[in-house]
Amino acid sequence: MPGVKLLPELVSYLEGLAEPHILFDRQYRILAANAAYRKQFSPEGSVVGRTCYEVSHHFSVPCDQAGECCPLAKARSSGQRERVLHLHHTPKGEAYVNIELLPLRNAEGEMAYFVEKMEAVRTVSSATAAAAGWELVGRAPAFQRMLQKVARVAPSEATVLLQGESGTGKELVARAVHAASRRAHKPLVVLDCTSLPEHLFESELFGHERGSFTGATHQKQGLVESASGGTLFLDEVGEIPLPMQVKLLRLLESGTYRRVGSTEWRHADIRVISATHRDLRDMASQNLFRSDLYFRLSTFPIHLPPLRERREDLALLVPALLARLRRDGPVTLAPATLELLSAYDFPGNVRELRNLLERASLLCDGPVLEPHHVEEALTPEFSRAAREAVSPPPASPSTVPPAEAAVPPRSLHDLSRDLLRAEVLAHRGSRAELAQRLGVSERTLYRRLKALDTIP
């Protein structure tokens, strides 16, 4: 750039780096960019002399004036290296990028130049990329705050606790943490803590020796051993029985464990990520969960926002989910359909949204999903007994005045809850059969029944 003399050694150093790097001044003007940056953000032309916010964001003003956190502004304020999460434009669409900015000082000690490193975060914000196989989709502020924490903690070995309502995607976030960690080349092993009775929990987690208990006809490797070198994900950790919690605590604090029936201590090379929809701190105060285990699990807590706190993401989530569900061609949304979805709270969060869209897409024969398809899907057909239990047969018009016969409108959530309760009361088979009939997983059914306190 005219008037600026750059050290060739610095330019050569940047050029040799694998990740995208740029050097820019206090006016945000790019002075140098390495090949990785040019390939990702401007493969057709030079970026020197242009501003970083115009190239990376397509903004006409700096990031902090456009509603995003600006690493240069943060560095000016703190006087040190800063890191933020940004949503960048690339030739392949929008992508989340982890930005690390290093200020360079001149002879007077002033911050004169800045080196910016960009590192892709393994998630997306566009429906197109999501349809290609990515899992996490969103750009709402609450979603970005969550991703910032994921990007910060993933490269470390810290124990992570994912907290959020059912259906917010805790397992997907756990996979994102694992994929961005140094253990990504090793397995991620999942243990659903709600699915195991107490007498099998220790054996499943640590393994057992042959003959250690009735039915132990052979030696078994536990999940801790299966996850060696990788990550162990404990889903719904709040359901772990109290007697087992002390053994999990020993594993976390000492890194050792014993198979059931063995006297040999084994070393565990794992990172632990746990998740829960419960308030573990409150459970600990009521002696329902060990407080020492809670503090050990929650080294780095991450809150997953419910869908009602990120409604603006529906415009991205709905097309992404529909692209995965419909195999017979693209489906678009009528504007009124998105408006209808945005008015609903989705107590089951993204999981409920996905199930709703699957039902609605099956009711839609054309390429456009209309509001009536969603309205019909919001009230799925249940058995006659279930519907009669929720809405008794109307009284005879000759005995009830029309004004009294009118039924006040009820929320979709209340209707869904009461229909489920009635279906449970009318069902005489197994829980697995009930889950199949309702079109949900057995695990999802278990959680909904638990919320109703009607577990059969």
Disulfide bonds with the S-S distance in Angstrom:
none
